[in-house]
Amino acid sequence: MSLFQIAILLASAALIAPLAKYFRIGAVLGYLFAGVIIGPFVLRIFTDAERMLHVAEFGVVLLLFLIGLELRPQRLFAMRKSVIGAGGTQVLVSALILFAMMLAAQYGWRIAVFTGLALALSSTAMVLQVLKEQGELEHRHGRLAFAVLLFQDIAAIPMIAFVGLLAVSGGEQATMTWYGAAKALGAICIVILAGRYVLGFVFHLIAKTNVSEAMTAFALLTIVIIEIIMKSAGLSPALGAFIAGALLADSAYRHEIEADIKPFESLLLGMFFVAVGMSLDLRLITEIPGTIILAAVILMTTKGIVLFFTGRYFGLNVKSARRFAVALAQGGEFAFVLTTTALAAFVITRDFASKVNVVVTLTMVATPLLMLAEGWLSARAKPVAVTDDKHDDMPDQGGHVVIAGLGRFGQIIARVLAARKIPFTALDGDPTQIEIVRKFGGKVYFGDASRQDILDAAQVSKARAFVVCVSNPKASLKIVELVRKKYPDLPIYVRARDRNHVHQLMDHGVEHIMRETFLSAVEMSRRVLLEAGLDREEAARTIKAFARGDRARLYDDYEHYSDVQKMAESAKRHAQELSDLFATDADAGLAEDQPKKEQPRRRSRQAR
């Protein structure tokens, strides 16, 4: 690759994504169009699209590794029904329908089997990137899409071996031997053991050196070694990267690893989509446009129908099922791998392979456009106040309390309300947390409290109070902003992470704010003072003075909480005032100490 070509690729990465975001068409679509322009059929800056695609696939491997980092093994286990159920249903039904259609079109059974298997799979890189851009990966249809894609990545492994078994006379027999199966199993075991017992230890050693570039280099080296191991066993490198990422999800270095790899992942994934655009055979499209376009439409329509009903069966509402179907209806990058395998085994002809690749590429190019069109239509459709999870049917009630976030903080509030038989609706966005709470009899519903349709389903307009208990300040502010805007008269009680979070909540007009650790820390301080020798009255007076001064400072600092210098001066001033107050109290209390010795017991009982 020449320096000029490298400059063109870097220019594409630097310019296309911002321009695509400016015109609101999505970075993926921008990369695809850039690939078409600089590819072998327009400007001809790049002529070997296949080689470029092979190199850029490392971006897909990095993407799956980062997704694995986001998924703890417990959460992955909790998704097993979606992975096997929804993923298995979609792949099996789609493959059978496509197989039947190819037989009806007078193709041989080998070609029909290949077509059914190859085109039943979707594009992991395309779907995840588009959903990520739209902020939909955490939605119900986004998580179901991820589960289906994960099953497809796993299913692609035996598919590749099976297509090789279809080899006819003159082809390369690609049979799966016991040695090959053992080799594949061994590769997976090596990745799992390394991720579980080796990688965390090595990252710990590197972190102790405080050499940031060493951490980055080892993170990339880890993924490269995983790719080598998985490829040597004939397995998907993306699957191995995902497994390793999931095993590191509990690591203390997860965020550091993610921050180090993210820039490389974004750049290489962009190059992958540019390479997909390059591989679009415009010459074949111009020669038989009707056949290619018809095949692409039939493929996306067939898979779309299967996906829609799969989504409905697994609990999606109509809108979410439609979004789910549009996102996954295209062909995927594994179709290119299966095409290569089938061509080597003489299952298909080179002409048929070219047509399949063009159809798959065309559907991948069409996906971002269809997602934009579906979003445009949905935005203009009449909104329906319903959630997108089968567990989210909430009771019809009024005068209740809505609790957003049912972690350790929210559960205490819910238990107190339940003890007094005050009705409440609790919302939480973590499926694992929901299942745990429900096992112990807690009432909680799946839902993102920062979404208007979820709030409508929870009947917030009828609530007597809204309690925000989420631990993430950014998520908390997002919820507060929406609730204040839509329900301005509703009392809002918010858990605050720290002083800065309190000030930001005050910006939104929140009056009822509780710092999550303040009261417990103050109470512990009182007990430590008692242990240190202070009597009950002096300890209580000290704590009361501190709390009063701290609250005063909290509100005084609000006027200039973004000014670090003034905040530092205020902290020093308040500390001195508190010290002077204690000194004055000590001098004044020397003469009165003896007469008041018995009073603290009675007062402490009243205070408790």
C-alpha positions in Angstrom: 0.0 0.0 0.0 1.5 3.4 -1.0 1.7 6.5 1.1 -0.9 8.1 -1.1 -3.4 5.3 -0.5 -2.7 5.5 3.3 -3.3 9.3 3.1 -6.6 8.7 1.3 -7.7 6.2 3.9 -6.8 8.5 6.8 -8.6 11.4 5.0 -11.7 9.2 4.7 -11.6 8.5 8.4 -11.0 12.1 9.4 -13.6 13.7 7.1 -16.3 11.2 6.3 -17.5 10.5 9.9 -17.9 14.2 10.9 -19.6 15.0 7.5 -22.0 12.0 7.9 -22.8 13.1 11.4 -23.4 16.7 10.2 -25.8 15.5 7.5 -27.4 13.0 9.9 -26.9 10.0 7.6 -24.7 7.9 10.0 -21.0 7.3 9.8 -21.4 3.7 8.4 -23.3 5.0 5.3 -20.6 7.7 4.8 -17.8 5.1 4.9 -19.7 2.8 2.5 -20.1 5.6 0.0 -16.4 6.6 0.4 -15.4 3.1 -0.4 -17.5 3.0 -3.6 -15.9 6.3 -4.7 -12.3 5.4 -4.1 -12.8 1.7 -5.1 -11.9 -0.2 -8.3 -15.0 0.9 -10.2 -15.0 4.7 -9.9 -11.7 6.5 -9.0 -9.7 3.3 -8.9 -7.4 4.5 -6.1 -7.7 1.0 -4.6 -8.0 -2.0 -6.9 -7.7 -4.9 -4.4 -10.8 -4.6 -2.3 -10.6 -8.2 -1.1 -7.2 -7.7 0.5 -8.3 -4.4 2.1 -11.4 -6.2 3.5 -9.2 -8.9 5.0 -7.0 -6.4 6.8 -9.9 -4.2 8.0 -11.7 -7.2 9.5 -9.5 -6.8 12.5 -11.7 -3.8 13.4 -14.6 -6.3 13.7 -12.5 -8.4 16.1 -11.8 -5.3 18.2 -15.5 -4.4 18.2 -16.4 -7.8 19.6 -13.7 -7.6 22.2 -15.0 -4.2 23.5 -18.6 -5.6 23.5 -17.4 -8.5 25.5 -15.8 -6.0 28.0 -19.3 -4.5 28.5 -20.9 -7.9 29.3 -20.2 -9.6 32.6 -20.4 -13.4 32.4 -23.5 -13.4 34.7 -25.3 -11.1 32.3 -24.2 -13.3 29.4 -25.6 -16.3 31.1 -28.9 -14.5 31.8 -29.1 -13.9 28.0 -28.9 -17.6 27.1 -32.6 -17.8 26.3 -32.4 -14.9 23.8 -29.2 -16.2 22.3 -30.4 -19.8 21.7 -34.1 -19.1 21.4 -34.3 -16.0 19.2 -31.0 -16.6 17.4 -31.7 -20.3 16.7 -35.2 -19.5 15.5 -34.1 -16.8 13.1 -31.2 -18.7 11.6 -33.1 -22.0 11.2 -36.4 -20.5 9.8 -34.5 -18.1 7.4 -32.2 -20.8 6.1 -35.1 -23.2 5.5 -37.2 -20.6 3.6 -34.2 -19.5 1.5 -33.4 -23.2 0.8 -36.9 -23.8 -0.4 -36.9 -20.7 -2.6 -33.7 -21.8 -4.3 -35.1 -25.2 -5.0 -38.2 -23.6 -6.4 -36.0 -21.5 -8.7 -34.5 -24.8 -10.2 -31.1 -24.6 -8.5 -29.4 -27.8 -7.3 -29.7 -28.9 -3.7 -26.1 -28.1 -2.9 -26.4 -24.5 -4.1 -29.7 -24.2 -2.2 -28.2 -25.4 1.0 -25.2 -23.0 0.6 -27.5 -20.1 -0.1 -29.8 -20.8 2.8 -26.9 -21.0 5.3 -24.9 -18.1 3.9 -27.7 -15.6 3.6 -29.4 -16.5 6.9 -26.5 -14.7 8.7 -26.5 -10.9 9.2 -23.6 -8.4 9.5 -22.4 -8.2 13.1 -20.2 -5.1 12.4 -22.9 -3.3 10.4 -25.8 -3.9 12.9 -23.8 -3.2 16.1 -22.3 0.0 14.7 -25.6 1.4 13.4 -27.4 0.6 16.7 -24.5 2.0 18.6 -24.7 5.3 16.6 -28.4 5.5 17.3 -28.0 4.7 21.0 -30.2 1.6 20.7 -27.9 -1.2 21.9 -29.4 -0.9 25.4 -33.0 -0.9 24.2 -34.9 -4.2 24.2 -34.6 -4.7 20.5 -30.9 -3.7 20.6 -30.2 -6.4 23.1 -32.2 -9.0 21.3 -30.3 -8.1 18.1 -27.0 -8.6 19.9 -28.2 -12.0 21.1 -29.2 -13.1 17.6 -25.8 -11.9 16.2 -23.9 -13.7 18.9 -25.7 -16.9 18.0 -25.0 -16.3 14.3 -21.3 -15.9 15.0 -21.2 -19.1 16.9 -23.3 -20.9 14.2 -21.0 -19.7 11.5 -18.3 -22.1 12.7 -20.1 -25.4 12.0 -21.6 -23.8 8.9 -18.2 -23.3 7.3 -17.3 -26.9 8.0 -20.7 -28.1 6.7 -20.3 -26.2 3.4 -17.0 -27.9 2.9 -18.7 -31.3 3.3 -20.8 -30.4 0.3 -17.7 -30.6 -1.9 -18.3 -32.4 -5.3 -15.8 -34.3 -7.4 -12.8 -32.1 -8.2 -13.3 -29.9 -5.2 -11.2 -29.7 -2.1 -12.6 -32.0 0.6 -12.9 -30.0 3.8 -14.1 -32.6 6.2 -14.1 -32.0 9.9 -12.0 -34.7 11.6 -11.8 -35.6 15.3 -8.5 -33.9 15.3 -10.0 -30.7 13.9 -12.8 -30.8 16.4 -10.4 -31.3 19.3 -8.2 -28.5 17.9 -11.2 -26.1 17.8 -12.2 -27.0 21.4 -8.6 -26.6 22.6 -8.4 -23.1 21.1 -11.6 -22.0 22.9 -10.3 -23.5 26.2 -6.9 -21.7 25.8 -8.8 -18.4 25.2 -11.0 -19.0 28.3 -8.2 -20.0 30.6 -6.0 -17.1 29.5 -8.8 -14.6 29.9 -9.7 -16.0 33.3 -6.3 -16.5 34.9 -3.5 -14.9 32.9 -4.6 -11.7 31.3 -5.7 -10.0 34.6 -2.4 -10.8 36.3 -0.3 -9.5 33.4 -2.3 -6.3 33.2 -1.7 -5.9 36.9 2.0 -6.2 36.5 2.0 -3.7 33.6 -0.2 -1.2 35.5 2.4 -1.2 38.3 5.0 0.1 35.9 2.9 3.2 35.1 3.8 2.9 31.4 0.6 3.7 29.6 1.9 2.7 26.1 2.8 -0.8 27.5 -0.8 -1.3 28.6 -2.0 -0.3 25.1 0.5 -2.5 23.3 -0.3 -5.5 25.5 -4.1 -5.0 24.9 -3.6 -5.1 21.2 -1.1 -8.0 21.4 -3.7 -9.9 23.3 -6.3 -9.5 20.6 -3.7 -10.4 17.8 -2.7 -13.6 19.6 -6.4 -14.5 20.1 -6.9 -14.0 16.3 -3.9 -16.2 15.5 -5.1 -19.0 17.9 -8.7 -18.9 16.6 -7.7 -18.8 12.9 -5.3 -21.7 13.3 -8.2 -23.8 14.7 -10.5 -22.7 11.8 -12.7 -20.6 14.2 -14.0 -17.1 14.1 -11.4 -14.6 15.6 -14.4 -12.3 16.5 -15.9 -15.0 18.7 -12.6 -15.6 20.5 -12.2 -11.8 21.1 -15.7 -11.7 22.4 -15.0 -14.5 24.9 -11.8 -12.9 26.1 -13.5 -9.5 26.5 -16.4 -11.1 28.5 -13.9 -12.8 30.8 -12.1 -9.5 31.4 -15.4 -7.7 32.2 -14.9 -8.1 35.9 -11.3 -6.9 35.7 -10.2 -3.8 37.6 -8.5 -2.7 34.4 -11.6 -3.0 32.1 -12.0 0.8 31.6 -8.3 1.3 31.0 -8.3 -1.4 28.4 -11.4 -0.1 26.7 -10.0 3.5 26.6 -6.7 2.2 25.0 -8.4 0.0 22.3 -11.3 2.3 21.4 -9.4 4.6 19.0 -8.0 1.6 17.1 -11.4 -0.1 17.0 -13.1 3.0 15.6 -10.5 3.6 12.9 -10.2 0.0 11.7 -14.0 -0.5 11.8 -14.3 2.5 9.6 -11.8 1.0 7.2 -13.9 -2.2 7.2 -16.9 -0.3 6.0 -14.8 1.5 3.4 -13.6 -1.9 2.2 -17.2 -3.2 2.0 -18.0 -0.2 -0.2 -14.9 -0.9 -2.4 -16.1 -4.5 -2.9 -19.4 -3.5 -4.4 -19.2 -4.7 -8.0 -20.8 -1.8 -9.9 -20.0 -3.5 -13.2 -22.2 -6.5 -12.4 -25.0 -4.2 -11.1 -25.0 -2.3 -14.4 -25.0 -5.6 -16.4 -28.0 -7.2 -14.7 -29.5 -4.5 -12.4 -32.9 -6.1 -12.3 -31.7 -9.5 -11.1 -29.4 -8.1 -8.5 -31.9 -5.6 -7.0 -34.7 -8.2 -7.1 -32.5 -10.7 -5.2 -31.5 -8.1 -2.6 -35.2 -7.1 -2.1 -36.3 -10.7 -1.8 -33.5 -11.5 0.7 -34.2 -8.5 2.9 -38.0 -9.0 2.8 -37.8 -12.7 3.6 -35.4 -12.2 6.5 -37.3 -9.1 7.6 -40.6 -11.0 8.0 -38.9 -13.9 9.9 -37.2 -11.4 12.2 -40.3 -9.4 12.8 -42.3 -12.4 14.0 -39.3 -13.7 15.9 -39.1 -10.3 17.7 -42.8 -10.4 18.5 -42.6 -13.9 19.8 -39.8 -12.9 22.2 -41.7 -9.9 23.6 -41.1 -6.9 21.4 -43.9 -4.6 20.6 -44.7 -3.8 16.9 -42.5 -0.7 16.7 -39.5 -2.4 18.3 -40.0 -5.6 16.3 -40.0 -3.6 13.1 -36.8 -1.8 14.1 -35.3 -5.2 15.0 -36.2 -6.6 11.6 -34.9 -3.7 9.5 -31.6 -3.8 11.5 -30.9 -7.5 10.8 -32.4 -8.1 7.4 -29.1 -7.7 5.4 -26.6 -10.4 4.5 -23.4 -10.5 6.5 -19.6 -10.6 6.3 -19.7 -14.4 7.0 -21.4 -14.8 3.7 -18.1 -13.8 2.1 -16.3 -16.5 4.1 -18.8 -19.2 3.2 -18.7 -18.1 -0.5 -15.0 -18.6 -0.5 -15.3 -22.0 1.1 -18.1 -23.1 -1.3 -16.1 -21.9 -4.3 -13.0 -23.9 -3.2 -15.2 -27.0 -2.8 -16.8 -26.5 -6.3 -20.2 -26.2 -4.7 -20.9 -23.0 -6.6 -19.4 -21.3 -9.7 -17.4 -18.2 -9.7 -20.2 -16.3 -11.5 -22.7 -17.3 -8.8 -20.2 -16.4 -6.1 -19.8 -12.9 -7.6 -23.6 -12.4 -7.6 -24.0 -13.5 -4.0 -21.2 -11.1 -2.9 -22.8 -8.2 -4.8 -26.3 -9.0 -3.3 -24.9 -9.2 0.2 -22.9 -6.0 -0.2 -25.9 -4.2 -1.6 -28.0 -5.2 1.3 -25.3 -4.0 3.7 -25.2 -0.7 1.9 -29.0 -0.4 2.1 -29.3 -1.1 5.8 -28.3 2.4 7.1 -30.6 4.0 4.6 -33.5 1.7 5.6 -32.8 2.4 9.3 -33.0 6.1 8.6 -36.2 5.7 6.7 -37.8 3.5 9.4 -36.8 6.1 12.0 -38.3 8.9 10.0 -41.6 7.0 9.6 -41.7 6.1 13.3 -41.1 9.7 14.3 -44.1 10.7 12.3 -46.4 7.9 13.4 -48.7 8.4 16.4 -46.7 7.6 19.5 -47.9 4.7 21.6 -47.1 4.7 25.4 -45.9 1.2 25.7 -42.5 -0.3 26.6 -40.5 -2.8 24.6 -40.1 -5.6 27.1 -42.6 -8.3 28.0 -41.9 -7.7 31.7 -42.8 -4.1 31.5 -46.6 -4.3 31.8 -47.1 -2.0 34.8 -50.2 -1.7 37.1 -52.9 0.9 36.5 -52.7 3.0 39.5 -52.7 6.6 40.7 -51.2 8.4 43.7 -48.2 6.1 43.7 -44.5 6.8 44.0 -42.2 6.1 41.0 -38.7 4.9 41.9 -36.0 5.1 39.1 -33.2 2.7 40.0 -33.6 -0.3 42.3 -30.1 -0.9 43.5 -29.0 -0.8 47.1 -30.3 2.8 47.6 -33.6 2.4 45.8 -34.4 -1.0 47.4 -34.4 0.6 50.9 -36.9 3.2 49.8 -39.0 0.5 48.1 -39.0 -1.7 51.3 -40.1 1.2 53.5 -42.9 2.1 51.1 -44.0 -1.5 50.9 -44.0 -1.8 54.7 -46.4 1.2 54.9 -48.4 -0.2 52.0 -47.8 2.9 49.9 -48.1 1.9 46.2 -45.0 2.4 44.0 -43.7 1.5 40.6 -39.9 0.8 40.4 -38.0 1.0 37.2 -34.5 -0.4 36.5 -32.6 -0.9 33.2 -30.5 -3.9 34.3 -32.2 -7.3 33.4 -29.9 -9.1 35.8 -30.8 -6.8 38.7 -34.5 -7.2 37.9 -34.3 -11.0 38.0 -32.4 -10.9 41.4 -34.9 -8.5 43.0 -37.9 -10.5 41.7 -36.5 -13.7 43.2 -36.8 -12.1 46.6 -40.3 -10.8 46.0 -39.4 -7.3 44.9 -41.7 -5.4 42.5 -39.6 -3.9 39.7 -40.2 -3.4 36.0 -37.7 -3.2 33.2 -37.4 0.3 31.7 -35.1 3.2 31.1 -36.5 6.1 33.1 -34.9 8.6 30.7 -37.4 7.6 28.0 -40.7 9.3 27.7 -42.6 6.2 26.7 -41.4 4.4 29.8 -42.5 7.2 32.0 -45.9 7.3 30.3 -46.3 3.5 30.9 -45.4 4.0 34.6 -48.1 6.7 34.7 -45.8 9.3 36.1 -48.5 12.0 35.4 -50.6 10.3 38.2 -47.8 9.9 40.7 -47.5 11.7 44.0 -43.6 11.7 43.9 -40.7 10.7 41.7 -37.6 9.3 43.3 -34.3 9.1 41.4 -32.0 6.5 42.9 -29.6 5.7 40.0 -25.9 5.9 40.9 -24.7 7.4 37.7 -24.8 11.3 37.9 -25.1 11.7 34.1 -28.0 9.3 33.9 -29.6 10.9 37.0 -29.4 14.4 35.4 -30.9 13.0 32.2 -33.9 11.6 34.0 -34.4 14.7 36.1 -34.3 17.0 33.0 -37.0 14.9 31.3 -39.2 14.7 34.4 -38.9 18.4 35.2 -39.8 19.3 31.6 -42.7 16.9 31.2 -44.1 17.0 34.8 -43.1 20.4 36.3 -45.4 20.1 39.3 -44.3 16.6 40.4 -42.1 16.5 43.5 -38.7 15.0 42.7 -36.4 13.4 45.3 -32.9 12.7 44.0 -29.9 10.7 45.3 -26.8 12.8 44.7 -23.3 11.3 44.2 -21.3 14.3 45.4 -21.3 18.0 45.9 -20.9 18.8 42.2 -23.8 16.5 41.4 -25.9 18.4 44.0 -25.1 21.7 42.3 -26.0 20.3 38.9 -29.3 19.1 40.3 -29.9 22.6 41.8 -29.4 24.0 38.2 -32.5 21.9 37.3 -34.5 23.3 40.1 -34.5 20.1 42.3 -35.2 20.9 45.9 -35.2 17.5 47.6 -31.6 16.3 47.3 -29.9 13.6 49.5 -26.2 13.0 49.3 -25.8 9.2 49.3 -23.1 8.9 51.9 -23.4 12.1 54.0 -25.8 11.0 56.8 -24.0 7.6 57.2 -20.6 9.3 57.3 -21.8 11.9 59.9 -23.3 9.2 62.1 -20.1 7.2 62.0 -18.2 10.3 62.9 -20.4 10.8 65.9 -19.7 7.3 67.1 -15.9 7.7 66.5 -16.0 10.9 68.6 -17.6 9.0 71.4 -15.0 6.3 71.2 -12.3 9.0 71.2 -13.5 10.2 74.7 -16.0 13.0 74.0 -19.2 12.9 76.0 -22.5 12.5 74.2 -23.5 16.2 74.3 -20.1 17.4 73.0 -20.1 14.8 70.2 -23.7 15.8 69.2 -22.8 19.5 69.3 -19.8 18.9 67.1 -21.7 16.8 64.6 -24.5 19.3 64.5 -22.2 22.2 64.0 -20.3 20.4 61.2 -23.5 19.4 59.4 -24.9 22.9 59.7 -21.7 24.4 58.4 -21.3 21.9 55.6 -24.9 22.5 54.4 -24.3 26.3 54.5 -21.1 25.9 52.5 -22.8 23.6 50.0 -25.3 26.3 49.2 -22.8 29.1 49.3 -20.6 27.2 46.8 -23.5 26.9 44.4 -22.9 30.4 43.0 -19.5 29.6 41.8 -19.2 25.8 41.7 -17.5 25.8 38.3 -14.7 28.1 39.6 -12.1 25.8 41.1 -10.1 28.6 42.7 -13.1 30.1 44.5 -14.2 26.6 45.6 -10.8 26.1 47.2 -10.9 29.4 49.0 -14.4 28.7 50.3 -13.3 25.3 51.6 -10.4 26.8 53.6 -12.6 29.6 54.9 -15.3 27.2 56.2 -12.7 24.9 57.7 -11.3 27.8 59.7 -14.7 29.0 60.8 -15.6 25.5 62.0 -12.3 25.2 63.9 -12.9 28.7 65.5 -16.4 27.6 66.5 -15.2 24.4 68.2 -12.5 26.4 70.0 -15.1 28.9 71.3 -17.4 26.1 72.4 -14.5 24.4 74.3 -13.7 27.6 76.2 -17.3 28.4 77.0 -18.1 24.8 78.1 -15.3 24.4 80.7 -17.2 26.0 83.5 -20.5 24.3 82.6 -19.1 20.8 82.0 -19.8 19.4 85.4 -23.5 20.4 85.9 -24.5 19.1 82.4 -22.9 15.7 82.9 -26.2 13.7 83.3 -28.2 15.5 80.6 -26.7 13.9 77.4 -28.3 10.5 78.1 -31.9 11.9 78.1 -31.2 14.1 75.1 -29.6 11.3 73.1 -32.6 9.1 73.7 -34.9 11.8 72.3 -32.6 12.4 69.3 -32.6 8.8 68.4 
